[in-house]
Amino acid sequence: MTAIRVGVVGANPGAGWAPRAHMPALAALPQFELAAVATRRRDSAEAAAKAWGAKAAFDDAMALVASPDVDLVVVTVRAPMHFDIARAALEHGKHLLCEWPVGSNLAQTKGLAERAEAAGVRAFAGLQARAAPPVVHARALIAEGYVGRVYSATVNATFQTWANPIASAYSGDVKSGANVLTIAGGHSLDAATFVLGERLADVAAVESHLRTEVMATDVGHVVPFTAPA
């Protein structure tokens, strides 16, 4: 079987999801071949290619996406950048694995799903909670009837990334689509539906805005805060 040639956007060896999750997985799966990596700078792209054994290095994500030597594009950059790269990958007929959230809003995400279907390619969102052993075990217990019939369930989740201070300034802007509701809420909801089954008829939520500005540790100063908190 011919290996699927993978291009990873956001493959900085020292940060992000690529070194923690994607690269170790690719190294363990012989059906995939790391064809290319991309970062924002030539030096870090070349360092990533050397570190992970990629055949090509790009300092332009769109150049990687357009490469004829890439079959599957993996998007691991900051959330506000997901949509443009994912859309370009689909427009070039590439298969897609994009970290959650795929778009900054529902319209963008639905649009990408429609593009993938029209292009006849496979597109996946990185919702990794369903691969966590405790989550998989809980799903198995419910499926085998160990806990009996489930009438209700409660999910409690806390995330320091969006506390005060927040980790990244861009996540304070609701338009970036990278806040506690979209990211943490999305992952938590996906884990719940994976464990309990696709039984939700509708979802209701109360969104709060407790402050208008917040300290952001990546820039070292207070920034406007329009996201849910």
N, C-alpha and C positions, 0 to 999 in steps of 0.2 A: 504494500500500500504506500502510495506517495504521501510524504509528510505534508501537513498543512503549514504553509509558511506564514509566520506571525510577525507583525510589526507592532512594537510597543511604544506608544506616545506617552512621555512622562517617565522615562526609564532611569532617572537619576539614581546612581548606586547608593547615595547617602540619605535619601528621603522618599517619603510617599509609599504608596501601596506596592509599587513594582518590586523593590527588593524584599519586602516582607511577605508577599503573597504570590504575585504573578511569576516572577523569575524562578523561584523554587519549584513551582508547579510545572512550568514549562520544561525545566531540567529533568523532571521525573516522568514526563510523558513522551515516550518515543514517537507518538503519532504527530507531534508538533515539532517544528524547527524554527528557531529564533532567527528570522531573516534580517530584521532591522530594528533599530531603536532611534528614538528622537527625544531631544531635550531642547531647551531654548538657546543653548550656547554650543558652539563647535567643540570646545575643549571637554565639556561635560558629556556631550554625545559620544565623542571618541573614547572617553574613559568608560562610559557605560558599555559600549560595544566590546571593549577589551575585557571588562569585568565579567560580562555575561556571554561572551563568545558570539556576538551577533556579526553577521556578514557585512552589514552596512550601517552607517551612522548618519543621522540627519540633524541639522539645527533648525529645521523647518518642518513642522508637523504635516503640512499639506504636501510637501515633497514626499514624505514617507507614504502618505495615503495614496498618492498617485503612482507609486512605484509598481511596475509590473511584476516585481519579485515578491509582493506581499499579497496573501490571500485573505488574511484575517487581521483586522486592526483592533488593538486593545488600547482603550483610552483610560489613562490613570492620572490625568492632570487635575488641576483644581476644578471644582464643579461648574463655575461660570463658563469655562472653556469647553465643556463636554459637547454642547449642542453643535457648534460650528464644525468641530472635528468629526463628530459622529455623522453629521449630515454629509460632509465631504466624502467620508468613507463609503456611505451608501450610494452616493452619486457616482462613485467610481466602481460600483459593483462589488465591493468588499464585504465579507462577513464582518460582524461587529460584536465586540464585547466591551461594554462601557460601564465604568463604575457608576453606582447610583449617587445622585439622580441623573438620569440621562439628559433631561432638559431642565431649563430653569423654571418651567411651569408646565401645566397639563397640556396646553396646546402644542408646545414644542415636542413633548414626549409622544403624544398621539401622532403628530406629524411624522416623527421618525419611524414609528411602528408602521405607518401606512407606506412610507418610502421603502422600508425593508421588504414588506409584502409585495409591493409593486416590482421591486428589483429581483425578487426571487432568491434573496439571501437570508442567512440566519442571523438574527440579532438578539443579543442577550444583555440584561442588566445585571451588574454585580451586586447581588443581594446575598451576601455570604453567610448570614445568620443560619440559613437552612442547611448549611454544611457543618455547623457546630455540633459536636457529639451530644451535648445535653439536649439540644433542640431535636436532633434526629431520634434520640432515645424517647423523649416525651411524645413525639409523633407515633412511634411504634407502640408505646403503652396504650395510647388512646385507640389506635387502629385495632389492636388485639382485644380491646374491651376490658383492659385491666382496671380502669377507673370507672367503668360503667358508662351510662349515657351522660354526655356533657350538656348541661343546661345553660351554663354561663361560664365566663372566664374573665379574669382581670390581668392586665399586663401593667407592671410598674417598671419604668425605665428612667434612669438619670444619666446625664452626660455633662461632664465638666467643660467640654470644648466650647459650649455656648453659655457658660456662666459669666461672672463678672470678675476678671476681664475675659474677653473672648480671645480665642487663639489667633484668628485671622480677621483683618479689617473688612475684607470683602463680605464676610458672612453677616456683618451688621446691616447690609443693604438687602432688603427683601427681594429686590429684583434679581439678585444673584442666584436665588433658588437654593442657597446653601445655609439653611438655618435648622434650628432644633425640630421644627415641625416637618420640613421636607426630608431631611436626612435621617435624623434619629427617629422621627415618627414613621417614615417610610420603612426603615429597617425593622422597627418593632412590629408594625402592622404585617409586614411580610412574614416575619417569624411566627406571629400568631396564626395567620391563615395557613401556613405550612403545617403547624402542629395540629390545628383544629379541623383543617379542611376548608375548602372554599364554600363556606356556609353563610357569609355575610351578605345580607340583602341590601343594607345601606350603612353608611357611617356618619355619625354626627360628632361634632367637636366644638369646643369653645376655645377661641384664640385670644390670648392676652398680650398686651403691650405695656410692660411695666416701667420702661424707661425710654428716654429719647436719645441718650448718648451713652457710650460705654468705652472703657479702656481696651485697646487691642494690643496684645503683646508683640505681634510681629512688626508693628510700626512704632510702638512705644509711646503712643499718645491717644487721647480720647477721639473717638470718631462718632458720627451720627449713627443712630440705631433705629432702623425702621422695621426690622424683622420681628417675628413673634418671640416672646420671651416668657 
